[in-house]
Amino acid sequence: MKKILLLGSGELGKEFVIACQRKGQYVVACDKYDNAPAMQVADERRVFSMLDGDALMKVVDEVRPDIIVPEIEAIRTEKLYECEERGIQVVPSARAVNFTMNRKAIRELAHTELGLNTADYRYASTYDELCEAAAVIGFPCVIKPLMSSSGHGQSKVDSVEELPVAWACACGGSRGDIMEVIVEQFIPFDYEITLLTVTQKNGPTLFCPPIGHVQKGGDYQESFQPRKMNEEHLLQAQQMAAKVTEALTGAGIWGVEFFISEKEGVIFSELSPRPHDTGMVTLAGTQNLSEFELHCRAILGLPIPAITLERQGASAVILSGIESHSPSYIGMEDACMESNTYLRIFGKPEAHVGRRMGVVVCWDKSETDQLSLRNKCKSIAAKVSVI
């Protein structure tokens, strides 16, 4: 049995903890607030700010984990190198976490060092620099904090008049203590995908069937698997994902995002060194192993013979429309009456407007039109409300 220290205890961490416990592991879940979703199923919990390096190392000394699994961006990531030097396995690796938690580092690696196709970009650490960068990139453009997740602080800007609001949004949505933004060329893509990529300790790199997703404000609203796409584009995406994950090193699952354009081809967007929110569609049994089971096996060094597509599926999020310190839900009975459907309430102790509180996943083994399945899933999710 391994002792796993989970840094970040949201809904993705909760499913990961369940997967680990099914393999007989011991998990200590950490977050900045108590009773976070993963804490509700973990063996132990710790509450502290992971941006406090001393507090992080104090918990490491107390728990003495075999494996550290970062699940959020707001971590004093340089401390993870010290943990590796002590012989603790960091997932996927301290190098990978440090690079991918910062958009600047991962973009420079992907574009400059590895030569991957990316959107044009510039950086800005002041409002004046933002204006200069936007003038070079042109409009429309996309502005993002260098450190954030789930679309926090991200906005599409169509004119210079919108820059003040975008700057404030980026600064307000930034996680950590890096107050810098990336200004990206807006790519008129045809669609975007998440390519879940699994790197193993003693096996080949594996790829899940591509996942299509729809985002609003940079945050995922729905996902569906498999996303039908040109085989040549899929092969290019797989080659790019293999190249960047090999450079970052380590074992685990990676959520690699791409824009797909019939005109521009495959364009690398972002990468997360952990289960991806769009990958919650795998909870519908679309694959023989969910993204959480794959992550667990990979970090434990357990074999993954193959990843197979079992059926098509869709996911749709349940967002809160209110602020509440004791959220409850209506409409669950209606959702549970539907066939081939799972309802997952995350168990977050507080609700905020726009916060993701649950997800609905649907599946179908037949050749039913995928759009119909997606619409069904969104319709069911809309029946559930936070009160």
Secondary structure, 3 states (H helix, E strand, C coil): CCEEEEECCCHHHHHHHHHHHCCCCEEEEEECCCCCHHHHCCCEEEECCCCCHHHHHHHHHHHCCCEEEECCCCCCCCHHHHHHHCCCEECCCHHHHHHHCCHHHHHHHHHHHCCCCECCEEEECCHHHHHHHHHHHCCCEEEEECCCCCCCCCEEECCHHHHHHHHHHHHHHCCCCCCCEEEEECCCCCEEEEEEEEECCCCCCEECCCEEEEEECCEEEEEEECCCCCHHHHHHHHHHHHHHHHHHCCCEEEEEEEEEECCCEEEEEEEECCCCHHHHHHHHCCECCCHHHHHHHHHHCCCCCCCCECCEEEEEEEECCCCECCCCEECHHHHHCCCCEEEEECCCCCECCCCEEEEEEEEECCCCCHHHHHHHHHHHHHCCEEC
